[in-house]
Amino acid sequence: MAVDAPLVRIRAATFSYGQREVLKGVDLDIDRGEVLSILGPNGCGKTTLLRCIGGALAVSGGSVRLRDVDVGSLSAADRARTIGFLFQDHTPTFPFAVRDIVIMGRSPHLGVFASPGRVDFVMADDALDRVGMAHVRNRPYTQLSGGERQLVLLARTLVQKPDVILLDEPTAHLDFRNQVLTLQIVRSLAADGMTMVMTTHDPNHALWFRGRAALMKEGRFVAVGPASDVVTDTNLSTTYDTDVRVFVVPRHDGTGQSAICSAWHS
C-alpha cells in the first residue's frame, strides 16, 4: 500500500544569526492534515524553524522541501499561495477596515491589476464569522486590541487558502475564551485537511490536539512523536530544566482521559 510523502521534509537544517547557531541539524517530516505542536524554552529556535519552513529565512545548511520542492526555489507568489503565516510581531500601520485587512489574504490568487470580486468578499465574511470577529468587520483595524487583531489575521490567513499554516504562539495575546476558540479553529482546519504547525509554550495545547508534538532545546529536538508519548515528566523536565509532572484526569464528555501539566521547583 502506497504511503503519501510528507508535505514538508526537513533534513539536517542549520541556521545562524551571525556567530550564534540557532538550528543545529534539524530533521523533521510534517504530514498533510496534521497538527504539529512545537514546544521549547525561549530562544531554542522555534520561531526560526517556522520562518525557515516558510521561506522567510534561508537555511545555511541542509534543506527544507515543500511538496518535494526546495522552499528557497519558490517565488514569493508561489510561497504566498501555499504557506500561510500567523506571527506575533505584527504592528498595525494604516487604519484599514477589518474586512479590507482580511481581503488582503486573497492577493496571491488575484492578477497583478485585478480587484477582489464578490467571491473574495464572501470568503472574507465567512472567515471573519469563523473566528468570531464578524461584528468588527467595518471597524478600523488600528482600533482593535492585540487579541482581536490576532483573530483578524487568522481570518486573513484562512482566505489565503494555503496548504500549510504556520502559527507562532497564536494564543499568546488572547483571553481564555478566545484561546479556546482559536484552538478549536486550528483543530477544525486540520480535520478539513489543512496542515498546521504551531509553536506554543503550553504543553496542554499539544495534548489537547492529540496530534504530534516536538520538544526543542538549544536548536535540536529532544523528542518528536505522538503528543501523549512526547509530553511526559521526563521530556518536559529535560527540555525546560525544571521539575514537571503530567497528571491524567477523567474527561466529563465520556471520551476518555486528558493530561494536565504542572511545573514547580523543588
Secondary structure, DSSP 4 states (H G I P E B T S, - for coil): ---PPPSEEEEEEEEEETTEEEEEEEEEEE-TT-EEEEE--TTSSHHHHHHHHHTSS--SEEEEEETTEEGGGS-HHHHHHHEEEE-S-----S--BHHHHHHGGGGGGS-TT----HHHHHHHHHHHHHTT-GGGTTSBGGGS-HHHHHHHHHHHHHHH--SEEEEESTTTT--HHHHHHHHHHHHHHHHTT-EEEEE-S-HHHHHHHTSEEEEEETTEEEEEEEHHHHS-HHHHHHHHTSEEEEEEEE-TTSS-EEEEEEEE--
